[in-house]
Amino acid sequence: MYGWLGYTPSGLYVDVTFGGGGHSRALLERLDGGHLYAFDQDPDAVKNSPEDARFTLIEANFRDIKKYLRLYGVRQVDGLLADLGISSHQIDEPERGFSTRFEGPLDMRMSQQGALTAAQVLNTYEEGQLHRLFGIYGEVKNAKTLAQAIVARRADRPFGDSAEFKAFLERFAPRGKQFKYYAQVYQALRIEVNDEMGALEELLLACTDLIKPGGRLVVMSYHSLEDRLVKHFMAKGKFHGEVEKDFYGNLQRPFDPVLRKAQTADAAELAANNRARSAKLRVAERRADG
């Protein structure tokens, strides 16, 4: 994935989703005189941080990227990499509440500093809010019915943990597709708890000023909502509507897509990492006149 950055050994780069550090380490091996800044709001990411003078880990949400990079005197970079979604170590920790495979609290916060948890969403959101987030963020087909049932159930007893909530979901899941249904509901809650769509929009807009002309923006997304935002921004410079043109009909957008369409995993990648089945890679280059 890092290869799409079109990197130069002396360049400045940002990995805004450090996680386990795989992408960052691969890029560091190729830097000579350059520097890599990485972002991750999960305190556990610090454990994976390499001790390297060419590397700086910033413990913060990437939505505030411009503010934090300015603290290091950085106003523009040669490329930015974002591998969206959750890290495998987060999924595998029951106490984080991200996975339907484990019993644990209904948490789902990427950062433990966050105020909102999945339990609070389930126990306090109005029916209309729940309907919207399950329908839009989870693409749950019976979102309205589920929202009504949650509100009715919590009036008697609030939701406490993931085992209890998963048992509640069983009667709403299509037969033979229970695990997919659970994943959709959990995805919706996780996106809401962490305001993932809002953070992604802020990151993409920041890239307009942050990435130098000729620099690359490389994004890997894992669900259609993220991919749609990235696709529209790279093609049009905004999230809705058509690309603007000047008086002479020239496109007014900050980036040019490098790939004609999203790149997906091949058979070898799927064999090595089943999570890659839903991954879509998009790449764009900063225009000089955008």
PLY file of the C-alpha trace (Angstrom):
ply
format ascii 1.0
element vertex 290
property float x
property float y
property float z
element edge 289
property int vertex1
property int vertex2
end_header
0.00 0.00 0.00
2.82 2.43 0.92
4.25 1.96 -2.57
1.45 4.08 -4.03
2.84 7.12 -2.16
5.44 7.54 -4.90
7.85 8.28 -2.09
11.28 9.85 -2.20
13.83 8.86 0.47
14.19 12.45 1.71
10.46 13.23 1.85
8.04 13.96 4.68
5.18 11.47 5.05
2.26 10.77 7.37
0.64 7.47 8.33
-2.56 8.62 10.03
-3.59 5.09 11.12
-0.46 3.66 12.74
-2.11 0.66 14.47
0.31 -2.26 14.49
2.89 -0.21 12.61
3.20 -2.43 9.53
2.86 0.31 6.91
5.07 2.69 8.88
7.91 0.19 9.27
7.84 -0.67 5.58
8.09 3.01 4.66
10.82 3.72 7.22
13.01 1.10 5.57
13.03 3.29 2.46
13.56 6.70 4.03
17.00 8.30 3.97
16.98 11.86 5.22
13.19 11.95 5.33
10.78 11.72 8.25
7.57 9.83 8.97
4.88 11.15 11.31
2.20 8.72 12.48
-1.13 9.25 14.22
-3.09 6.90 16.47
-5.53 7.76 19.26
-5.28 4.29 20.82
-2.79 4.25 23.74
-1.94 0.63 22.89
-0.36 1.81 19.63
2.57 3.23 21.61
3.69 -0.35 22.32
4.29 -0.83 18.58
6.19 2.42 18.09
9.70 1.93 16.62
12.64 3.70 18.22
13.86 5.60 15.19
15.02 9.20 14.86
13.15 9.40 11.55
9.84 8.54 13.21
7.38 10.49 15.39
4.18 9.00 16.82
1.46 11.50 17.67
-1.20 10.18 20.06
-4.22 11.99 18.65
-7.18 11.67 16.30
-6.18 12.30 12.70
-9.00 14.84 12.33
-6.67 17.33 14.06
-3.71 16.54 11.81
-2.87 20.10 10.76
-2.83 21.38 14.33
-0.52 18.66 15.61
1.88 18.71 12.68
2.30 22.46 13.11
3.59 21.77 16.63
6.49 20.03 14.87
6.93 22.84 12.37
5.36 20.84 9.55
2.90 22.58 7.24
3.15 20.40 4.14
4.08 16.77 3.45
4.95 14.72 0.37
2.35 12.04 0.99
-0.29 10.74 3.36
-1.43 7.18 4.01
-4.70 6.13 5.70
-5.63 2.50 6.32
-9.10 2.94 7.82
-11.03 0.55 10.03
-10.00 -1.05 13.30
-6.75 -2.82 14.11
-6.68 -6.56 14.72
-5.38 -6.02 18.27
-8.45 -3.91 19.05
-10.77 -6.60 17.70
-9.02 -9.30 19.71
-9.34 -7.53 23.07
-12.71 -8.45 24.66
-12.64 -5.46 27.00
-12.74 -3.08 24.02
-16.11 -4.44 22.90
-15.45 -4.28 19.14
-16.00 -7.94 18.29
-19.13 -10.08 18.35
-16.90 -13.07 19.12
-16.24 -12.11 22.73
-18.17 -11.19 25.83
-17.29 -7.77 27.18
-18.53 -4.25 27.85
-20.43 -2.32 25.19
-17.58 0.16 24.79
-16.19 0.46 21.21
-14.16 3.61 21.84
-11.01 3.90 19.73
-9.64 6.22 22.40
-10.37 5.62 26.05
-10.50 9.40 26.41
-13.73 9.46 24.41
-16.89 10.28 26.34
-19.43 8.25 24.35
-19.71 4.44 24.54
-21.88 1.95 22.64
-23.86 1.30 25.83
-24.72 4.99 26.07
-25.87 5.05 22.46
-28.14 2.06 22.98
-29.52 3.27 26.29
-29.99 6.99 25.62
-30.48 7.68 21.90
-34.00 8.40 20.71
-35.70 5.91 18.40
-35.21 8.14 15.35
-31.49 8.49 16.04
-31.07 4.72 16.38
-33.09 4.13 13.20
-30.85 6.55 11.29
-27.50 5.20 12.47
-28.42 1.52 11.95
-29.86 2.28 8.52
-27.09 4.56 7.27
-23.96 3.40 9.09
-24.83 -0.30 9.25
-27.09 -0.59 6.20
-29.36 -2.74 8.37
-32.55 -3.53 6.44
-34.84 -3.73 9.47
-33.29 -0.69 11.15
-36.64 0.84 12.16
-37.91 -2.37 13.75
-34.61 -2.82 15.60
-34.64 0.76 16.88
-38.19 0.38 18.19
-37.32 -2.88 19.95
-34.21 -1.40 21.60
-36.17 1.53 23.02
-38.92 -0.81 24.30
-36.44 -3.23 25.88
-34.27 -0.63 27.64
-37.32 0.85 29.35
-37.43 -2.37 31.37
-33.70 -3.05 31.61
-30.79 -1.09 30.08
-28.27 -2.97 27.96
-25.21 -3.94 29.95
-22.73 -6.05 27.96
-22.10 -7.49 24.52
-23.34 -11.01 25.37
-26.67 -9.61 26.48
-26.98 -7.38 23.42
-26.00 -10.14 21.00
-28.65 -12.44 22.52
-31.19 -9.65 22.03
-30.19 -9.27 18.36
-30.77 -12.94 17.54
-34.50 -12.56 16.88
-33.94 -9.73 14.39
-31.17 -11.38 12.34
-32.08 -13.12 9.05
-31.77 -16.88 9.33
-28.41 -18.08 8.08
-27.00 -14.53 8.07
-26.74 -13.87 11.79
-23.04 -13.09 11.86
-23.31 -10.61 9.00
-26.21 -8.92 10.76
-24.31 -8.65 14.05
-21.34 -7.17 12.18
-23.56 -4.55 10.52
-25.09 -3.48 13.83
-21.70 -3.36 15.56
-20.24 -1.38 12.68
-22.99 1.23 13.00
-22.39 1.60 16.72
-18.61 1.84 16.30
-18.91 4.53 13.62
-21.27 6.56 15.82
-19.22 6.21 18.99
-16.05 7.40 17.29
-17.63 9.86 14.83
-15.63 8.10 12.13
-17.36 9.74 9.18
-16.93 13.24 10.59
-13.26 12.58 11.34
-12.66 11.24 7.82
-14.26 14.29 6.22
-12.06 16.62 8.29
-8.94 14.64 7.38
-9.68 14.71 3.65
-10.40 18.45 3.66
-7.15 19.07 5.57
-5.21 17.24 2.85
-5.96 20.03 0.39
-3.52 22.34 2.19
-1.34 19.68 3.78
-0.17 17.67 0.76
2.31 19.37 -1.57
1.60 19.64 -5.32
2.60 16.30 -6.84
2.20 14.55 -3.48
0.01 11.50 -3.02
-3.07 10.71 -0.91
-3.50 6.95 -0.40
-6.60 5.62 1.38
-7.73 2.08 2.15
-11.38 1.83 3.24
-13.42 -1.12 4.44
-17.07 -0.17 3.99
-19.11 1.60 1.35
-19.72 4.81 3.34
-16.01 5.49 3.76
-15.22 4.54 0.18
-17.96 6.82 -1.15
-16.57 9.81 0.74
-13.04 9.13 -0.46
-14.14 8.54 -4.05
-16.14 11.78 -4.26
-13.44 13.85 -2.60
-10.67 12.58 -4.87
-12.77 13.08 -8.00
-14.55 16.33 -7.12
-12.83 17.95 -4.14
-16.04 17.72 -2.10
-18.43 15.12 -0.75
-21.63 16.05 -2.58
-22.54 17.54 -5.92
-20.56 17.87 -9.12
-17.00 19.07 -9.59
-16.72 22.81 -10.16
-15.21 24.32 -13.32
-13.71 27.70 -14.06
-14.75 30.09 -16.84
-12.75 28.09 -19.38
-14.19 24.71 -18.33
-11.12 23.57 -16.39
-11.81 21.28 -13.43
-11.49 23.01 -10.06
-10.48 20.24 -7.74
-7.42 19.77 -5.51
-6.61 16.16 -6.52
-6.52 13.96 -9.61
-7.34 10.27 -9.11
-4.36 8.05 -9.97
-6.43 4.86 -10.21
-9.40 4.79 -12.57
-11.34 2.74 -10.03
-10.75 1.32 -6.57
-8.21 -1.47 -6.33
-9.32 -4.59 -4.46
-7.40 -7.50 -2.97
-6.22 -10.35 -5.18
-6.42 -14.05 -4.32
-3.01 -14.08 -2.61
-3.90 -11.14 -0.35
-7.25 -12.73 0.54
-5.51 -15.98 1.46
-3.12 -14.11 3.75
-5.72 -11.76 5.27
-9.43 -12.50 5.13
-10.18 -8.96 6.34
-8.93 -7.68 2.97
-12.06 -9.01 1.23
-13.87 -5.72 1.82
-10.86 -3.41 1.34
-10.81 -0.78 -1.40
-7.70 1.22 -2.21
-7.90 4.67 -3.82
-5.01 6.96 -4.74
-4.96 10.62 -5.79
-2.25 13.15 -6.60
-2.28 16.78 -5.49
-2.73 19.14 -8.42
-0.52 22.20 -8.75
-3.49 24.36 -9.72
-6.22 22.83 -7.53
0 1
1 2
2 3
3 4
4 5
5 6
6 7
7 8
8 9
9 10
10 11
11 12
12 13
13 14
14 15
15 16
16 17
17 18
18 19
19 20
20 21
21 22
22 23
23 24
24 25
25 26
26 27
27 28
28 29
29 30
30 31
31 32
32 33
33 34
34 35
35 36
36 37
37 38
38 39
39 40
40 41
41 42
42 43
43 44
44 45
45 46
46 47
47 48
48 49
49 50
50 51
51 52
52 53
53 54
54 55
55 56
56 57
57 58
58 59
59 60
60 61
61 62
62 63
63 64
64 65
65 66
66 67
67 68
68 69
69 70
70 71
71 72
72 73
73 74
74 75
75 76
76 77
77 78
78 79
79 80
80 81
81 82
82 83
83 84
84 85
85 86
86 87
87 88
88 89
89 90
90 91
91 92
92 93
93 94
94 95
95 96
96 97
97 98
98 99
99 100
100 101
101 102
102 103
103 104
104 105
105 106
106 107
107 108
108 109
109 110
110 111
111 112
112 113
113 114
114 115
115 116
116 117
117 118
118 119
119 120
120 121
121 122
122 123
123 124
124 125
125 126
126 127
127 128
128 129
129 130
130 131
131 132
132 133
133 134
134 135
135 136
136 137
137 138
138 139
139 140
140 141
141 142
142 143
143 144
144 145
145 146
146 147
147 148
148 149
149 150
150 151
151 152
152 153
153 154
154 155
155 156
156 157
157 158
158 159
159 160
160 161
161 162
162 163
163 164
164 165
165 166
166 167
167 168
168 169
169 170
170 171
171 172
172 173
173 174
174 175
175 176
176 177
177 178
178 179
179 180
180 181
181 182
182 183
183 184
184 185
185 186
186 187
187 188
188 189
189 190
190 191
191 192
192 193
193 194
194 195
195 196
196 197
197 198
198 199
199 200
200 201
201 202
202 203
203 204
204 205
205 206
206 207
207 208
208 209
209 210
210 211
211 212
212 213
213 214
214 215
215 216
216 217
217 218
218 219
219 220
220 221
221 222
222 223
223 224
224 225
225 226
226 227
227 228
228 229
229 230
230 231
231 232
232 233
233 234
234 235
235 236
236 237
237 238
238 239
239 240
240 241
241 242
242 243
243 244
244 245
245 246
246 247
247 248
248 249
249 250
250 251
251 252
252 253
253 254
254 255
255 256
256 257
257 258
258 259
259 260
260 261
261 262
262 263
263 264
264 265
265 266
266 267
267 268
268 269
269 270
270 271
271 272
272 273
273 274
274 275
275 276
276 277
277 278
278 279
279 280
280 281
281 282
282 283
283 284
284 285
285 286
286 287
287 288
288 289
